[in-house]
Amino acid sequence: MLVRLALGFFATGTLLLAMTACPVTNQMGPDGGDGDALGDDGGGTVHPPLRDVTFGDLPPGDFAGGTFNGVTFQTGAFMGGQIIQIQNQLGEGQDLILECGQLLITAPELHKEFSVVFNDDNATLYIAVLDQNGQMFNSRAYDTHLDANQPFITRVDPIYKKLDVSIAPGSNALIGSIGIASCQGFLHEVVLH
């Protein structure tokens, strides 16, 4: 438990540091070397379970974190505040609203891809991707306003956008956790695959 807590604080500190770091040198997302761990299918690839988290089944109000569909959400302060709520303010179902706060999102296994459906009309979301050792893949977190015209951010509908990140085929690196911070950003869905 203490190790997970220490990793959570380290990742949170890394996310805050990343938001003030230099611009991304690899705009297309993380990549790495050769080789995957062997999977149960004998095909030489890892096939972790799909983890899809939406917030429609959660009661509206303050959000203190928890584990949903096997994915753990740890909450923390951002920009001096920590107000995180579940609400349906956009009329499209409940969202996790970061009034001012940050999340550390961790699945029980490592993944090669993730996507986040979000709304950043009121404020940017900063999204840091950490590998299995807690190190950031890029030199800075994704900034949903600054990176809005990059190919890894697409419009889903008039309300939501989607950030897709994939590890390069053959990479030894895997996604260990995702840090998200904002003041007025909305999360609608988180998918790890």
Secondary structure, 3 states (H helix, E strand, C coil): CHHHHHHHHHHHHHHHHHCCCCCCCCCCCCCCCCCCCCCCCCCCCCCCCCEEEECCCCCCEECCCEEECCEEEEEECECCECEEEEECCCCCCCEEEEEEEEEEEECCCCECEEEEEEECCCCCEEEEEEECCCCECCCCCEECCCCCCCCCEEECCCCCEEEEEECCCCCCCCEEEEEEEECCEEEEEEEEC
